[in-house]
């Protein structure tokens, strides 16, 4: 169900942010709890593609859409969300698309 996926993705994002904070502040006790919750939650989501697969998909989409500058980033992200919303981490895809459009 899409609503459940959205809720779990939000919870995963919260755990990811907490994990980063706890790592910076050297709070291993809290980090372990958040990491365990993160691991459990991600088990309920579709498998995310790795960096290489994400980069390949982004490059193909940029080529397909004829995107040539950062002005086209919204168009690329929109199409990416339509076609790969469950399998791509958009926090990673954004910087990849910027990098590809700048080169």
Residue pairs with C-beta under 8 A, 6 or more apart in sequence:
5 45
5 86
8 41
8 44
8 45
9 45
11 37
11 41
12 38
12 41
12 42
12 45
15 34
15 35
15 37
15 38
15 41
16 38
18 30
18 34
19 31
19 34
19 35
19 38
22 28
22 30
22 31
22 34
23 31
42 48
45 86
46 86
46 87
47 87
48 87
48 88
48 89
49 57
49 84
49 87
49 88
49 89
51 92
51 96
54 88
54 89
54 92
54 93
54 96
55 96
55 100
57 80
57 84
57 88
58 76
58 80
58 93
58 96
58 97
58 100
59 100
61 67
61 76
61 79
61 80
61 83
62 72
62 76
62 97
62 100
62 101
65 72
65 75
65 76
65 79
67 73
67 75
67 76
67 101
68 101
69 101
70 98
70 101
70 102
72 101
73 94
73 97
73 98
73 101
76 97
76 101
77 90
77 93
77 94
77 97
80 88
80 90
80 93
80 97
81 90
